[in-house]
Amino acid sequence: MNCIDTPMTEKIMNDFGIKTLAINEPLIFEQGSAGRTAFSLPEETIDLGKIDGSLPDDLIRDSIDCLPEISEVELIRHFTRMSQWNYGVDTGFYPLGSCTMKYNPKLNEEAASLPGFARSHPYQPESLSQGSMRLLWELEQYLCEIAGMDRCTLQPAAGAHGELCAMMMMRAKLAEKKSPRHKVLIPDTAHGTNPASVAMCGFKAVPLKSNREGIIDIDSVKSLMDEDVVAIMATNPNTLGLFEKNIVAVSDIVHKKGGYVYCDGANMNALMGKVKVGELGVDLVHLNLHKTFSTPHGGGGPGAGPLLVKQSLAPYLPVPVVEKNNERFVFNYDLPQSIGKLKSFYGNFLICVRAYTYILSMGAEGLRKASETAVVNANYIRSKLKKYYHLPYDDSCMHECVFTDKKQKQHGVSTLDIAKRLIDHGFHPPTVYFPLVVDGALMIEPTETESKESIDRFINAMINIAKEAKENPEELKRSPQKSKITRVDEVTAARNPILKWCTSK
Ligand SMILES: *Cc1c(COP(=O)(O)O)cnc(C)c1O
């Protein structure tokens, strides 16, 4: 077929399709041969006798079994080839709901690699760290402005770490008052980290049922709220992509009984420049720099989940906090009520540099537009796909929309099959089977950084899959077929993991 005759989306689909040279990569242990090495070091100069004396006998080995023996070029090719199997926001559309996999502008990397930031040492004296401290202080001001809060700690390394920090601060305040409060109300749509953070602080997570609209039910809050409740932990917008429109009324009920309102602000990508959660009665909120503020996702650690609080809780923040005295910045460790240190030094500093760069390069208007576009994109997908997929809460959404596999189930096709088939179409699957309140959920978050063309390609793929589910479900259930690894037996992989590979040569 002539290129020009091909409909645009189909042509682009073909151009973007997975047609790569698939190299079968053996394990590193299966490559090389005995005695081959990837490096050369000078002759041994350490007196091994001394080492022997300082270590217990059972920790000393005569030899190491099963280390790979390969050359440098084999080593480099092995890892380089595997690095190319990776799929990330730099390779394609990544609609993982609740995770905000937006593109991370390379300008952020440029700023974070400036030697003044990258080579500064956390033990450098304050007089030589004024620029970095100013950045931390200004980032705090910007985040507080965006969320409508008073003070902030940049120490938490992830969203869950921010939640934990909040729980520890509330626990410290309660301990001071000798208060026996111990329950935390958590809506059934919450991210799993919420009850985990609560439990880690010795509090009891009390589930709160959502109403028919998919949001917090005021009457449930009224009936569960008592003098034992520490706080309510509400995600806004929630994980159904819906704005918690009762939040002000809920805050009132909670405050009247002496509780706190915690907002899980991981989904702030829908609200920047639109809503300040601090004005809705929220006392504490964490933000995810690695979601909303375009820093890389850190796989459970090297991200940043700053915690922002109202003034009344500021004395409990982890130390140090950055203060501005006249024109100088200082680290203040003198907070007698502080929960202490949450993380080494000042948090993941270079992640803060990236988020700061993002905020400055976008500007206030740019951030507002980002949120608007994220919401428009999600609603575009919602309205284009609702003919093909069941929409459990058929209302306009915020930054993400949640479908289910109800229509495809009639043909024996499940959310898992749909997600796997998307891989054949060249897309990372969306979040699946979450939130838990939705049976067979497919949670799609396109973010603002995708072009209309890429969103259209995704919509086309989803429509194709819906048609295939009707016409050829058996074939669909064998997906993915075009990827290097096809459908795996996930149960066996989980029950019988092969964690060690050893071949005797
Ligand atoms: C991502 C997320 C979290 C946890 O953040 P991490 O940085 O992964 O610890 C908490 N709540 C919601 C709603 C999230 O989307």
The ligand as a MOL file (V3000), in Angstrom:
LIG
                    3D

  0  0  0     0  0            999 V3000
M  V30 BEGIN CTAB
M  V30 COUNTS 15 15 0 0 0
M  V30 BEGIN ATOM
M  V30 1 C 2.0980 6.8730 43.9530 0
M  V30 2 C 1.1270 7.0650 45.0190 0
M  V30 3 C 1.4870 6.9310 46.3690 0
M  V30 4 C 2.8450 6.4710 46.8460 0
M  V30 5 O 3.9190 7.1760 46.3370 0
M  V30 6 P 5.3560 6.4820 46.2620 0
M  V30 7 O 6.2740 7.5740 45.8530 0
M  V30 8 O 5.2450 5.3850 45.2610 0
M  V30 9 O 5.6590 5.9510 47.6290 0
M  V30 10 C 0.5280 7.1750 47.3250 0
M  V30 11 N -0.7190 7.5150 46.9740 0
M  V30 12 C -1.1090 7.6380 45.6830 0
M  V30 13 C -2.5160 8.0430 45.3630 0
M  V30 14 C -0.1980 7.4170 44.6640 0
M  V30 15 O -0.5820 7.5170 43.3930 0
M  V30 END ATOM
M  V30 BEGIN BOND
M  V30 1 1 1 2
M  V30 2 1 2 3
M  V30 3 2 2 14
M  V30 4 1 3 4
M  V30 5 2 3 10
M  V30 6 1 4 5
M  V30 7 1 5 6
M  V30 8 2 6 7
M  V30 9 1 6 8
M  V30 10 1 6 9
M  V30 11 1 10 11
M  V30 12 2 11 12
M  V30 13 1 12 13
M  V30 14 1 12 14
M  V30 15 1 14 15
M  V30 END BOND
M  V30 END CTAB
M  END
